């Protein structure tokens, strides 16, 4: 099923089908973004309701709309909970080799959050959307309203930065 465009069709059924197709990726992205499964479920429900309130003809690219709306909802949730933590690279000094092999989703999420928190927000968001949201770089460029080349370089710089820090700590 092509979930990319619904500009011609005003029926909610097609938009709902796209939502259902993307549901697992949306949920995974929200979990890694928020770090809480229940909060991710709530945010996904809000996204579904928001989608239901929009006319399908107003949405040019349903997949990009879903991820942009989800990213906005996650950001708002974090602001509401005042859970934004600004972490500098010194937090990586506390990582141990044992931390690299998490035993549960929560440990994995905490590790990934710690690593991504050391990056600029622009880089970490591109990495999350690409890895957890399974978005292409072109889709990420549309979601973030940034040039494609900028999105690709943010991803590359972010991954290189993480690799250097992990190697510096002898964790890779």
C-alpha positions as CSV (number, residue, x, y, z in Angstrom):
1,X,0.0,0.0,0.0
2,X,1.3,3.4,-0.9
3,X,0.9,5.6,2.2
4,X,2.7,8.6,0.8
5,X,-0.1,10.7,-0.7
6,X,-3.8,11.2,0.1
7,X,-4.3,14.7,-1.3
8,X,-7.1,13.6,-3.7
9,X,-9.0,11.4,-1.3
10,X,-10.9,13.0,1.6
11,X,-11.9,9.8,3.3
12,X,-10.6,9.1,6.8
13,X,-10.3,5.4,5.9
14,X,-7.2,5.9,3.8
15,X,-5.5,8.0,6.4
16,X,-6.4,5.5,9.1
17,X,-4.9,2.7,7.0
18,X,-1.7,4.7,6.7
19,X,-1.7,5.2,10.5
20,X,-2.2,1.5,11.1
21,X,0.6,0.7,8.7
22,X,3.0,3.0,10.5
23,X,1.7,2.2,14.0
24,X,4.6,0.0,15.2
25,X,7.3,2.5,13.9
26,X,5.4,5.4,15.4
27,X,5.2,3.6,18.8
28,X,8.9,2.7,18.7
29,X,9.9,6.2,17.9
30,X,7.7,7.6,20.7
31,X,9.1,5.1,23.2
32,X,12.7,6.0,22.4
33,X,11.8,9.7,22.4
34,X,9.9,9.7,25.7
35,X,11.5,6.7,27.5
36,X,8.0,5.6,28.8
37,X,5.8,3.0,27.2
38,X,2.6,4.3,28.7
39,X,3.3,7.9,27.8
40,X,4.1,6.7,24.2
41,X,0.7,4.9,24.1
42,X,-1.0,8.1,25.2
43,X,0.8,10.2,22.7
44,X,-0.1,7.8,19.9
45,X,-3.8,7.9,20.9
46,X,-3.6,11.7,20.8
47,X,-2.0,11.5,17.4
48,X,-4.8,9.3,16.1
49,X,-7.5,11.7,17.4
50,X,-5.6,14.6,15.8
51,X,-5.5,12.7,12.5
52,X,-9.3,12.1,12.8
53,X,-9.9,15.8,13.2
54,X,-8.0,16.7,10.0
55,X,-9.4,16.3,6.4
56,X,-7.3,13.8,4.5
57,X,-7.2,16.3,1.6
58,X,-5.3,18.8,3.8
59,X,-2.4,16.3,4.3
60,X,0.0,16.1,1.4
61,X,2.2,13.4,2.8
62,X,0.6,11.4,5.5
63,X,3.8,9.7,6.8
64,X,5.6,13.0,7.2
65,X,2.5,14.5,8.8
66,X,2.3,11.6,11.3
67,X,6.0,11.9,12.3
68,X,6.0,15.7,12.5
69,X,2.8,15.6,14.7
70,X,4.3,12.8,16.8
71,X,7.6,14.7,17.3
72,X,5.7,17.8,18.3
73,X,3.5,15.9,20.8
74,X,6.6,14.3,22.3
75,X,8.3,17.6,22.7
76,X,5.2,19.1,24.3
77,X,4.9,16.1,26.6
78,X,8.5,16.6,27.7
79,X,7.9,20.3,28.3
80,X,4.8,19.5,30.3
81,X,6.6,17.0,32.5
82,X,9.7,19.2,32.7
83,X,11.7,16.2,31.8
84,X,14.1,17.8,29.4
85,X,17.6,17.1,30.6
86,X,20.6,18.8,29.2
87,X,23.6,16.5,29.4
88,X,27.1,17.3,28.4
89,X,29.8,14.9,27.2
90,X,31.0,14.3,30.7
91,X,28.0,12.0,31.3
92,X,29.6,9.6,28.9
93,X,32.6,9.3,31.3
94,X,30.3,7.4,33.7
95,X,29.4,4.7,31.1
96,X,30.9,1.2,31.6
97,X,31.3,-1.6,29.1
98,X,28.5,-3.4,30.9
99,X,26.1,-0.6,30.1
100,X,26.5,-1.2,26.3
101,X,24.7,-4.5,26.6
102,X,21.3,-3.6,28.1
103,X,19.2,-6.4,29.7
104,X,15.8,-4.7,29.1
105,X,14.0,-2.1,26.9
106,X,14.2,0.4,29.8
107,X,18.0,-0.1,30.1
108,X,18.4,0.2,26.3
109,X,16.3,3.3,26.2
110,X,18.3,4.9,29.1
111,X,21.6,4.1,27.3
112,X,20.4,5.5,24.0
113,X,18.9,8.6,25.7
114,X,22.2,9.2,27.5
115,X,24.2,8.9,24.3
116,X,21.8,11.1,22.2
117,X,21.6,13.7,24.9
118,X,25.3,14.4,24.4
119,X,24.5,15.5,20.8
120,X,23.0,18.7,19.6
121,X,19.2,18.4,19.3
122,X,19.3,18.7,15.5
123,X,21.5,15.7,15.2
124,X,19.8,13.5,17.8
125,X,16.4,14.2,16.2
126,X,17.6,13.1,12.8
127,X,19.1,9.9,14.3
128,X,15.9,9.1,16.1
129,X,13.7,9.6,13.1
130,X,16.0,7.6,10.9
131,X,16.7,4.7,13.2
132,X,13.5,4.5,15.3
133,X,11.0,6.0,13.0
134,X,12.5,4.3,9.9
135,X,12.1,7.5,7.9
136,X,14.2,8.2,4.9
137,X,16.4,11.2,4.8
138,X,14.0,12.8,2.3
139,X,11.1,12.3,4.7
140,X,13.1,13.6,7.6
141,X,14.0,16.7,5.5
142,X,10.3,17.3,4.9
143,X,9.4,16.6,8.6
144,X,12.0,19.0,9.9
145,X,11.6,21.4,7.0
146,X,15.3,21.4,6.4
147,X,17.4,20.8,3.2
148,X,18.2,17.2,2.4
149,X,21.9,17.8,2.5
150,X,21.6,19.3,6.0
151,X,19.7,16.3,7.3
152,X,22.3,13.9,5.9
153,X,25.2,15.8,7.4
154,X,23.4,16.1,10.8
155,X,23.1,12.3,10.7
156,X,26.7,11.7,9.7
157,X,28.1,14.1,12.2
158,X,25.9,12.7,15.0
159,X,27.0,9.1,14.3
160,X,30.6,10.1,14.0
161,X,30.4,12.0,17.3
162,X,28.9,9.1,19.1
163,X,31.5,6.7,17.6
164,X,34.4,9.0,18.7
165,X,33.0,9.3,22.3
166,X,32.4,5.6,22.6
167,X,35.9,4.8,21.3
168,X,37.4,7.5,23.7
169,X,35.8,5.6,26.6
170,X,37.0,2.3,25.2
171,X,33.4,1.1,24.8
172,X,33.7,0.3,21.1
